[in-house]
């Protein structure tokens, strides 16, 4: 039987999925997405190192690029155009509150509230933390091996941060995600665990092993990593550090087609901002859904294919058997 072909109408998409991946800040290396090779991935299981941030709404992208005409002759007439500036912005609302969505909607350092030590003096971004415990060999991205007496300090449902001690270094800190830039040596040995994105929820504790509900973003912990309990998260309005991530936004059409917007480098361009939206148009209860607002500026990369400077790649995978 001959195949049936059809002329596809404009895609009809219900919602948009967002995925982010950490940029190597020290080496200035973003994460690239190849739609030809990975365009068919399951939206619920993105390829590493992409992290799903779930559904978003109000997705708007705006170009700020400008062109100028090269004038020649008498009288002057436009001979050709040149790219005068390159700029782009993206904005949307996150539909969930997580450590990563909070950080992306903040702009500056985003910190973990480490469980305080007994009798520690209060501090706006977390008191002096209780002692960290060392990770043992055999740990993986989903299971953290500890000494038996250390594992007994944690329980199912607790949140943990897994990273190395701060040892006085300057520059970007936190692996594989840079959580902050240290300009001068600090005295807090727990600072890296305060800013690390290597956090997870403990699903179960058994035989000295913390089984995690989801893999650590940083993968297998480093040999010198330690663990501390996290009570919550805190961010600050202000500061000199800017979050920078690679981003991928996916629209899936009703016929199976997909549109990808890949931004190799996005930096948050606004401070912490929320939107309170009524649960229903006529709802008199006063209940509001509080959504995180994200606004970003796209930074350029050089495409090795031809040396052009680029801020975004838009890819389209047509529906099966649609005319091209």
HUUR-V739058 format. One record per residue. RES is the residue in one small letter. SS is DSSP state (a for helix, b for strand, c for the rest). OMEGA is omega in whole degrees, 0 to 359 (none if undefined). Layout:
BEGIN
RES:SS:OMEGA ; RES:SS:OMEGA
END
This chain:
BEGIN
x:c:179 ; x:c:179 ; x:c:178 ; x:c:179 ; x:c:178 ; x:b:177 ; x:c:186 ; x:c:173 ; x:c:177 ; x:c:182 ; x:c:175 ; x:c:183 ; x:b:181 ; x:b:184 ; x:b:182 ; x:b:176 ; x:b:179 ; x:b:177 ; x:b:179 ; x:b:178 ; x:b:185 ; x:b:171 ; x:c:173 ; x:b:188 ; x:c:182 ; x:c:181 ; x:c:182 ; x:c:181 ; x:b:178 ; x:c:176 ; x:c:182 ; x:c:179 ; x:c:180 ; x:c:182 ; x:a:179 ; x:a:184 ; x:a:188 ; x:a:186 ; x:c:182 ; x:c:184 ; x:c:175 ; x:c:182 ; x:c:179 ; x:c:181 ; x:c:183 ; x:c:178 ; x:c:177 ; x:c:5 ; x:c:182 ; x:c:180 ; x:b:180 ; x:b:174 ; x:b:177 ; x:b:182 ; x:b:175 ; x:b:177 ; x:b:180 ; x:b:182 ; x:b:179 ; x:b:174 ; x:b:187 ; x:b:177 ; x:b:174 ; x:c:181 ; x:c:178 ; x:b:177 ; x:b:178 ; x:b:180 ; x:b:173 ; x:b:186 ; x:b:177 ; x:b:174 ; x:c:176 ; x:c:357 ; x:c:184 ; x:c:177 ; x:b:181 ; x:b:178 ; x:b:179 ; x:b:178 ; x:b:175 ; x:b:176 ; x:b:184 ; x:b:178 ; x:b:182 ; x:c:182 ; x:c:177 ; x:b:179 ; x:b:178 ; x:b:176 ; x:b:178 ; x:b:177 ; x:b:174 ; x:b:179 ; x:c:176 ; x:c:175 ; x:c:174 ; x:c:177 ; x:a:184 ; x:a:180 ; x:a:176 ; x:a:181 ; x:a:182 ; x:a:180 ; x:c:184 ; x:c:180 ; x:c:183 ; x:c:180 ; x:c:173 ; x:b:193 ; x:b:174 ; x:b:174 ; x:b:180 ; x:b:179 ; x:c:187 ; x:b:173 ; x:c:180 ; x:c:177 ; x:c:182 ; x:c:178 ; x:c:182 ; x:c:176 ; x:c:185 ; x:c:180 ; x:c:175 ; x:c:180 ; x:c:174 ; x:c:189 ; x:b:172 ; x:c:186 ; x:c:177 ; x:c:178 ; x:b:187 ; x:b:174 ; x:c:181 ; x:c:178 ; x:c:183 ; x:c:180 ; x:c:177 ; x:c:179 ; x:c:182 ; x:c:178 ; x:b:183 ; x:b:179 ; x:b:180 ; x:c:169 ; x:c:187 ; x:a:181 ; x:a:177 ; x:a:180 ; x:a:181 ; x:c:179 ; x:c:183 ; x:c:179 ; x:c:176 ; x:c:181 ; x:c:178 ; x:c:176 ; x:b:182 ; x:b:171 ; x:b:184 ; x:b:178 ; x:b:185 ; x:c:171 ; x:c:171 ; x:c:187 ; x:c:175 ; x:c:183 ; x:c:176 ; x:c:179 ; x:b:181 ; x:b:179 ; x:b:182 ; x:c:180 ; x:c:357 ; x:c:181 ; x:c:178 ; x:c:182 ; x:c:181 ; x:b:173 ; x:b:182 ; x:b:182 ; x:c:177 ; x:c:187 ; x:c:178 ; x:c:181 ; x:c:183 ; x:c:182 ; x:c:181 ; x:c:188 ; x:a:181 ; x:a:178 ; x:a:174 ; x:a:185 ; x:a:184 ; x:c:172 ; x:c:180 ; x:c:181 ; x:b:180 ; x:b:177 ; x:b:178 ; x:b:180 ; x:b:185 ; x:b:175 ; x:b:182 ; x:b:174 ; x:c:177 ; x:c:182 ; x:b:173 ; x:b:176 ; x:b:186 ; x:b:180 ; x:c:179 ; x:c:182 ; x:c:173 ; x:c:179 ; x:c:182 ; x:c:180 ; x:c:182 ; x:c:181 ; x:c:176 ; x:c:182 ; x:c:182 ; x:c:183 ; x:c:176 ; x:b:186 ; x:b:173 ; x:b:178 ; x:b:178 ; x:b:179 ; x:b:183 ; x:b:185 ; x:b:180 ; x:b:172 ; x:b:186 ; x:c:173 ; x:c:182 ; x:c:183 ; x:c:186 ; x:c:182 ; x:c:178 ; x:c:173 ; x:c:175 ; x:b:183 ; x:b:165 ; x:b:185 ; x:b:177 ; x:b:179 ; x:b:187 ; x:b:170 ; x:b:178 ; x:b:182 ; x:b:183 ; x:c:179 ; x:c:180 ; x:c:177 ; x:c:179 ; x:b:173 ; x:b:180 ; x:b:170 ; x:b:184 ; x:b:176 ; x:b:181 ; x:b:181 ; x:b:173 ; x:b:173 ; x:b:176 ; x:b:183 ; x:c:181 ; x:c:175 ; x:c:182 ; x:c:183 ; x:c:179 ; x:b:175 ; x:b:178 ; x:b:186 ; x:b:178 ; x:b:180 ; x:c:177 ; x:c:185 ; x:c:182 ; x:c:182 ; x:c:181 ; x:c:184 ; x:c:183 ; x:c:179 ; x:c:180 ; x:b:172 ; x:b:183 ; x:b:183 ; x:b:177 ; x:b:178 ; x:b:177 ; x:b:176 ; x:b:190 ; x:b:172 ; x:b:180 ; x:b:178 ; x:c:187 ; x:c:168 ; x:b:177 ; x:b:181 ; x:c:182 ; x:c:180 ; x:c:183 ; x:c:176 ; x:c:180 ; x:c:177 ; x:b:190 ; x:b:174 ; x:c:182 ; x:c:172 ; x:b:174 ; x:b:182 ; x:b:180 ; x:b:174 ; x:b:185 ; x:c:175 ; x:c:179 ; x:c:175 ; x:c:176 ; x:b:180 ; x:c:182 ; x:c:none
END
